[in-house]
């Protein structure tokens, strides 16, 4: 079916609701739509049912594909945030979910942050395992010209707390991804570990979470975090990581080191 004649009606409804929902509300709605939530569950979870109801009605009546609808809503949210200088904070969650409390899944939030990056992407994680969707998202980011840096812990740095292959192996083989670590000789405290877990896109979106970049971390454990868009926090975190690199506190990991 050709949906090109139907989508403008949905776009009109979404655009009309954007001022009431704001960037955070639009992204929240996009996530619910993408995840296939029933209409009544969405209405029960959002902050402004009156603004959302016409959008869902148009989506259903015009049979707009969920993926296209979610993409439009996220684009609308980004435009709204850029125009208003809005700062939004969303709850991110891994584990059991409910329709009564609006939260975003860690995996989807991370993939969204990676997809948003246009110039710079910084990831930090303690443990990491190869995950095809994250690797593909990073490869896509590199392909569109994003400078991608990933800071990981090492087996030596973890002091036996991480087993198996080096965490950095989760990212090797993706051309254009720069790997960094915190050398043992730079750690002042005994047993100090590189335990931060975060993602920053273009110094405008910041995901901070308890979740490691592993299958259990982003999909099955009970983990919690915050996704911040706008304001000083994303910029300051990216600047801090850049400073640690420039001062030599963080050093590159060569592929041969693995």
Residue pairs with C-beta under 8 A, 6 or more apart in sequence:
1 63
3 62
3 63
3 64
3 65
3 68
6 62
6 63
6 64
7 62
7 64
7 68
7 72
9 58
9 61
9 62
10 55
10 58
10 59
10 62
10 64
10 69
10 72
11 72
12 58
13 54
13 55
13 57
13 58
13 59
14 26
14 55
14 58
14 72
14 73
14 76
15 76
16 54
17 26
17 51
17 52
17 54
17 55
18 26
18 76
18 77
18 80
20 48
20 50
20 51
21 28
21 29
21 47
21 48
21 51
21 52
22 80
22 84
22 86
22 88
23 77
23 78
23 80
23 81
23 84
23 86
23 88
23 229
23 230
24 77
24 86
24 88
24 89
24 90
24 229
25 46
25 47
25 48
25 51
25 52
26 73
26 74
26 76
26 77
26 80
27 73
27 74
27 77
27 88
27 90
28 45
28 46
28 47
28 90
28 102
28 104
29 42
29 46
29 52
29 55
29 73
30 69
30 70
30 71
30 73
30 74
30 77
31 70
31 104
31 105
31 108
32 41
32 42
32 45
32 46
32 102
33 42
33 59
33 66
33 69
33 70
33 73
34 66
34 67
34 70
34 108
35 105
35 108
36 66
37 45
37 99
39 56
39 60
41 99
42 52
42 56
43 49
43 52
43 53
43 56
44 99
44 100
45 99
45 100
45 101
45 102
46 52
46 102
58 64
59 69
74 112
78 116
80 86
81 88
81 229
81 230
85 230
86 229
86 230
87 228
87 229
87 230
87 231
88 228
88 229
88 230
89 226
89 227
89 228
90 103
90 104
90 109
90 226
90 227
91 102
91 103
91 104
91 224
91 225
91 226
91 227
92 103
92 104
92 105
92 106
92 109
92 207
92 209
92 224
92 225
92 226
92 227
93 103
93 104
93 105
93 106
93 223
93 224
93 225
94 105
94 106
94 107
94 209
94 211
94 217
94 218
94 219
94 220
94 221
94 222
94 223
94 224
95 220
95 221
95 222
95 223
96 222
97 103
97 105
104 227
106 209
106 211
106 217
106 218
106 219
106 223
106 225
107 133
107 218
107 219
109 207
109 209
109 225
109 227
110 134
110 199
110 207
110 209
110 213
110 218
111 133
111 134
111 137
113 121
113 199
113 200
113 201
113 205
113 207
113 227
114 121
114 134
114 137
114 138
114 140
114 141
114 199
114 201
115 137
115 140
115 141
116 201
116 202
116 204
116 205
117 141
117 146
117 148
117 201
117 202
118 144
118 145
118 146
118 202
119 145
119 146
119 147
119 202
120 146
120 147
120 200
120 201
120 202
120 203
120 238
121 138
121 141
121 146
121 147
121 148
121 149
121 199
121 200
121 201
121 202
122 149
122 150
122 151
122 198
122 199
122 200
122 237
122 238
122 241
123 148
123 149
123 150
123 151
123 198
123 199
123 213
124 150
124 151
124 152
124 194
124 196
124 197
124 198
124 199
124 241
125 150
125 151
125 152
125 153
125 167
125 196
125 197
125 212
125 213
126 152
126 153
126 158
126 162
126 167
126 193
126 194
126 195
126 196
126 197
126 212
127 153
127 158
127 162
127 167
127 212
127 213
127 214
127 217
128 152
128 167
128 168
128 170
128 171
128 212
128 213
128 214
129 164
129 167
129 170
129 213
129 214
129 215
130 169
130 170
131 170
131 213
131 214
131 215
131 218
134 170
134 213
134 218
135 170
135 171
135 174
138 148
138 171
138 174
138 177
139 174
139 175
141 148
142 148
142 174
142 175
142 176
142 177
147 178
148 176
148 177
148 178
149 177
149 178
149 180
149 241
149 245
150 168
150 171
150 177
150 178
150 179
150 180
151 179
151 180
151 181
151 182
151 194
151 196
151 241
151 250
152 166
152 167
152 168
152 170
152 171
152 179
152 180
152 181
152 194
152 253
153 162
153 167
153 181
153 182
153 193
153 194
153 195
154 166
154 167
154 168
154 181
154 253
155 162
155 166
155 167
156 184
157 181
157 182
157 184
157 187
157 193
157 194
158 193
159 191
159 193
161 193
165 258
166 257
166 258
168 179
168 181
168 253
168 257
168 258
169 258
170 213
171 177
171 179
172 179
172 255
172 258
178 252
179 252
179 253
179 255
180 245
180 250
180 251
180 252
180 253
181 194
181 250
181 251
181 253
182 194
182 249
182 250
182 251
183 251
186 248
186 249
186 251
197 208
197 209
197 210
197 211
197 212
197 213
197 217
197 225
198 206
198 207
198 208
198 209
198 237
199 206
199 207
200 206
200 207
200 234
200 237
200 238
200 241
201 234
203 234
203 235
203 238
203 239
204 229
204 230
204 234
204 235
205 227
205 228
205 229
205 234
206 227
206 228
206 229
206 233
206 234
206 237
207 225
207 226
207 227
207 228
208 225
208 226
208 228
208 237
209 223
209 224
209 225
209 226
210 223
210 224
210 225
211 217
211 218
211 221
211 223
211 225
212 218
217 223
228 234
241 250
244 250
